[in-house]
C-alpha cells in the first residue's frame, strides 16, 4: 500500500501544479516567464532558473496536501527524505481568438473575463518523492491559457 500511495503522491504533485489550485500563483509565474522552476515540497523553498525566489502560493498548497495525504494514510512524514517538483515553463502571448482550450474565466464579481490577449503556458512537470528505501517519480504535461490580468488581484 505504501509503495502505491507514494507513487500516487509523485503523480499527483505534478497534476496539482497544473490544476486549478495554481490560479493564485499565475501572476507570479507570468512575472517569472519561461524557464525552470523547482519547488521543495517539504520546505516550500522555490528556485527559478537556479536562483532562490520568494515562495509561491502553489508551494504551500503542494506541501499541505502532501502532509495531509501522508497523515491520512499513516505514512510518517519523517520517512520522506525528498519531495521535489520540477516544472519547465514555456510562455507565449496569443490573441484571444487563437486560444485552443475550452476554459472559461470569470472576474471576482462573476462577470465573464475576456481580454484581447491571453497567456499560453506549456508546463512540463516532473516530481520525485523519495524515502530512504525507494524513489517515486511522476510526470505530467499541460497547456494552459488564461486572459491577461486574470485572476484579478
C-alpha positions in Angstrom: 0.0 0.0 0.0 2.7 2.4 0.9 4.5 2.0 -2.4 1.3 2.7 -4.4 0.5 5.7 -2.2 3.9 7.3 -2.6 3.7 6.8 -6.4 0.3 8.4 -6.3 1.8 11.3 -4.4 4.5 11.8 -7.0 2.0 11.7 -9.8 -0.5 14.0 -8.0 2.1 16.7 -7.2 2.6 17.2 -11.0 -1.2 17.2 -11.7 -1.9 19.6 -8.8 0.7 22.0 -10.0 -1.0 22.2 -13.4 -4.5 22.3 -11.9 -6.9 24.9 -10.7 -5.0 25.5 -7.4 -2.3 27.2 -9.4 -4.6 30.2 -10.0 -3.2 32.0 -7.0 0.3 31.7 -8.5 -0.4 32.7 -12.1 0.6 36.4 -11.7 3.9 35.3 -10.3 4.5 32.7 -12.9 3.9 35.3 -15.6 6.4 37.6 -13.9 9.0 34.8 -13.9 8.4 33.9 -17.5 9.8 31.0 -19.4 12.3 28.8 -17.5 12.8 26.1 -15.0 11.0 26.1 -11.6 11.9 23.9 -8.7 9.8 23.5 -5.6 11.0 21.7 -2.5 7.6 20.5 -1.4 8.8 19.7 2.1 10.2 23.1 2.9 8.3 25.2 0.4 11.5 26.7 -1.0 11.3 27.8 -4.6 14.0 28.3 -7.2 13.7 29.7 -10.7 16.5 29.1 -13.2 18.6 28.1 -10.2 18.1 31.2 -8.2 16.1 31.3 -5.0 12.8 33.2 -5.2 10.0 34.0 -2.8 7.7 31.1 -2.0 4.9 30.7 -4.5 1.4 30.2 -3.2 1.2 26.8 -5.0 4.2 25.6 -2.9 2.0 26.0 0.2 -0.8 24.0 -1.5 1.5 21.2 -2.5 3.1 20.9 0.9 -0.2 21.0 2.8 -1.6 18.4 0.5 1.4 16.0 0.9 1.3 16.4 4.6 -2.4 15.6 4.9 -2.1 12.7 2.5 0.7 11.1 4.4 -1.1 11.5 7.7 -4.4 10.1 6.2 -2.5 7.0 5.0 -0.5 6.6 8.2 2.9 7.2 6.5 5.2 9.1 8.8 6.3 12.4 7.3 9.8 11.7 8.6 10.1 8.8 6.2 10.1 11.2 3.3 13.6 12.5 2.6 12.8 14.3 -0.6 9.7 15.7 -2.3 10.5 17.9 -5.2 8.5 19.3 -8.1 10.3 20.4 -11.3 8.4 22.4 -13.9 9.6 23.7 -17.2 7.5 26.7 -18.2 7.2 28.0 -21.8 5.2 31.2 -22.1 3.7 32.7 -25.2 1.2 35.6 -25.7 -1.6 34.8 -28.1 -4.7 36.7 -29.3 -8.0 35.7 -27.6 -9.4 34.1 -30.8 -6.3 31.8 -31.1 -7.0 30.0 -27.8 -7.1 26.2 -28.0 -8.6 25.4 -24.6 -12.3 25.4 -23.7 -11.6 27.0 -20.3 -13.9 29.8 -19.1 -12.8 32.6 -16.9 -14.7 34.9 -14.6 -13.6 38.1 -12.7 -14.2 38.1 -8.9 -17.7 39.7 -9.4 -18.8 36.8 -11.6 -18.6 38.7 -14.9 -17.1 36.6 -17.7 -13.5 37.5 -18.3 -12.3 38.4 -21.8 -9.2 40.1 -23.0 -7.6 40.9 -26.3 -4.7 38.7 -25.5 -4.1 35.6 -23.5 -1.1 33.9 -21.8 -0.4 30.5 -23.0 2.0 28.3 -21.0 3.2 24.9 -21.7 4.0 23.1 -18.4 6.3 20.0 -18.4 6.3 18.8 -14.8 8.2 16.0 -13.1 8.4 15.2 -9.4 10.4 13.0 -7.1 9.2 11.6 -3.8 11.9 9.7 -2.1 12.3 7.6 1.1 15.5 6.0 2.3 14.2 2.8 0.6 12.7 3.9 -2.7 12.3 6.7 -5.2 9.0 7.5 -6.9 8.7 9.7 -10.0 5.8 11.5 -11.6 5.4 13.3 -14.9 2.6 15.4 -16.4 2.4 17.9 -19.1 -0.3 20.5 -19.8 -1.0 23.6 -21.9 -3.0 26.3 -20.1 -4.3 29.6 -21.4 -5.8 32.5 -19.5 -6.7 36.1 -20.1 -4.1 38.8 -19.4 -4.9 40.3 -16.0 -6.7 37.2 -14.7 -7.2 36.4 -12.0 -7.7 39.9 -10.7 -5.9 40.6 -7.5 
